[in-house]
């Protein structure tokens, strides 16, 4: 079962990376770090998820072809139990982390809204000699 163990080790490592990244997302959002930080974490998560998906798919192909006796031995493997535990934890963390991702999205949306409002407010104030600028129905004399 060398190939099975190798696939399980790959999947276990990928799921451990995912779980660590979930904690990083939570810390990043709680600390109010920027989008670049979250983007780096999300890239790590996507890489780990892809590795886990590949290992899991290959593992499923192999285990579908093995005998019932080999399957029973597989269930007794400590590495298999660890893999099952990590899969369960990743599913739980997916559900829990949604609130942190939603909070980060809300912060980003709020920042974007404030920037747009600031841009609109500032766009009416141009310097020029003797120009009169009309903004929001009011006349502003910006000239000398």
N, C-alpha and C positions, 0 to 999 in steps of 0.2 A: 504493500500500500504506500510506497514511497511517493508516487505521484499525487495521491489523495492528500497525504500529509503536507506536501509542498503547496498544493492549492489552498488547503486550510490555513497554512501559515501566511500565505499571501493575503487571503481574505481577512484573517485576524488582524494583521498589520494595517490593512486598509481601514477596517472598522475602528481600530484604536486611533488612527489618524483622524477619522471623522469625529469621533467623540471628543478628541482634544480640540478640534476646530470649533465644535459647538460651544465649548467653554470659552474659546477665544472670541467668538461672536458676542457672547453675553458680556464679556469684559469690555470689548470694544464699544459696544452700544452704551453700556453703563458709564464708561469713561467719556463718552461723547466724542470719540475719535472720528476722523473723517472717512469719506467714502473710499479713499485709496486703501485704507487699512482693511475695511470690509471686503473690498475687491480682492486683495491678496489672500484673505482667509477663504473667500468663496472659490478662488482658483484652486487652492489646496484641497478644499472639500470636493470639487468636481473631479480632480485627479484621483483622489482616494476612492470616490464613488465609482469611477470608471474601472479602477483596478479591482474593486470588490465585485462589481457586476461581472467582469470577465472571469474572475476566479470562481464565482458562484455558478455561472453558466457552465463552465468546464467541469466543475465539481458535480453538478447535476447530471451532465452527460455521462460521467464515469459511474456515478452511483446508480443510475438507471440500469446500467448493464451488469452490475454485480449481483451475485447470488444472495439469497435471503440470509444465509449464514454469515457472509461477509458484511451484510448490512447490520446484523446484530453486533458484530465486532466493532463496526464503525460507531454505533451508538455508545459503546463502552469507552471509546477513545477520549482522553482528557481534552485533547485539542478540539475535537468535535463539540464537546460540551462548552468549551470556551467560545467557539464560533457561534453556537446557538445563543449563548448568553449575550455576546456582543451584538448580534443581529437584533435581539429583543431590546437592548439598551439603545441602539441607534433608532429604532422605531419610536421608542418613548421620547428620546431627545428631539426627534423630528417634530413631534407634536408640541413639546415644551418650548422649543426655540422659536416657533412661529411668532410668539408675542414679541421677542426681541427683534426679529426681522421686521415685523410690522412697526415697531417703535422707530427703528432706523429709517424706514421708508417715510414715516410721518415726519420725522425731523428733516429729512431731505426735502420733502414736499413743502414744509413750512419755510425752510431756507430759500427755496426756489421762489415761492410766492412773495417773500419779503424782498428778494432781489428784483423781481419784476416790478413790484410797487415802487421800489427805490429808483429803478431805471425810469419808470414813467414820471415820477416826481421830478427827477433831475433833468429829464429831457426837455422840459419846458424852460429851463434856466440856461440861456446861452449868453455869453458876453459878446457885446458888439457895441459900436459907437452909435448912439442915437436910435438903436432899434427898439421897437416896441413889440413885445412878444405876448401873444394871447394864449393863456392856458386855463383850462377849466372855466372858461367864461370870464376870467378876470384879466385886466390889462396890467402888464408889469413893464415899467420903464427901466430898461437895463442900460440906457445910454448916459453919457456924461453931459 
